[in-house]
């Protein structure tokens, strides 16, 4: 069997969209989301991405301090 080295550079997390969860949510919640303006949905999404970025940064700092 041939040994292949796979570079992890360029590998990114898959993009998950809100629409991907609609079938899992209550129909009233889905309707409320759909009635929310695109600008508000984008703002909320950007806030979530910022929180994820901040949490990842905190994890990296804690990991560095634990070395």
C-alpha positions as CSV (number, residue, x, y, z in Angstrom):
1,X,0.0,0.0,0.0
2,X,1.4,3.4,-1.0
3,X,1.9,5.9,1.8
4,X,0.6,9.3,0.9
5,X,1.3,12.4,2.9
6,X,-1.6,14.8,3.0
7,X,-0.9,18.4,3.7
8,X,-3.3,20.0,6.2
9,X,-2.6,23.4,4.6
10,X,-5.6,24.7,2.8
11,X,-8.1,22.5,4.5
12,X,-10.9,24.5,6.0
13,X,-14.0,23.8,8.0
14,X,-17.1,23.2,5.9
15,X,-19.4,26.2,5.6
16,X,-22.6,25.5,7.4
17,X,-25.6,27.7,6.5
18,X,-28.6,28.4,8.7
19,X,-30.8,26.9,5.9
20,X,-29.1,23.5,6.6
21,X,-30.9,23.4,10.0
22,X,-34.4,24.3,9.0
23,X,-35.6,20.7,8.8
24,X,-34.4,20.2,12.4
25,X,-36.2,23.3,13.8
26,X,-39.8,23.9,14.7
27,X,-41.7,25.4,11.8
28,X,-42.6,28.5,13.8
29,X,-38.9,29.2,14.4
30,X,-38.1,28.6,10.7
31,X,-40.9,31.1,9.8
32,X,-39.6,33.7,12.2
33,X,-36.0,33.3,10.8
34,X,-37.3,33.6,7.2
35,X,-39.2,36.8,8.2
36,X,-36.0,38.3,9.7
37,X,-34.3,40.8,7.3
38,X,-31.2,39.6,5.5
39,X,-29.2,42.4,7.1
40,X,-30.2,41.2,10.6
41,X,-29.4,37.6,9.7
42,X,-26.0,38.7,8.4
43,X,-25.3,40.7,11.5
44,X,-26.2,37.8,13.7
45,X,-24.1,35.4,11.6
46,X,-21.1,37.8,11.7
47,X,-21.5,38.1,15.5
48,X,-21.4,34.3,15.8
49,X,-18.3,34.1,13.6
50,X,-16.6,36.8,15.7
51,X,-17.4,34.8,18.9
52,X,-16.0,31.6,17.3
53,X,-12.8,33.5,16.4
54,X,-12.5,34.9,19.9
55,X,-13.0,31.5,21.5
56,X,-10.4,29.9,19.2
57,X,-8.0,32.7,20.1
58,X,-8.6,32.1,23.8
59,X,-8.0,28.4,23.3
60,X,-4.8,29.0,21.5
61,X,-3.6,31.3,24.4
62,X,-4.5,28.7,27.0
63,X,-2.8,26.0,25.0
64,X,0.3,28.1,24.7
65,X,0.4,28.9,28.4
66,X,0.0,25.2,29.3
67,X,3.1,24.2,27.4
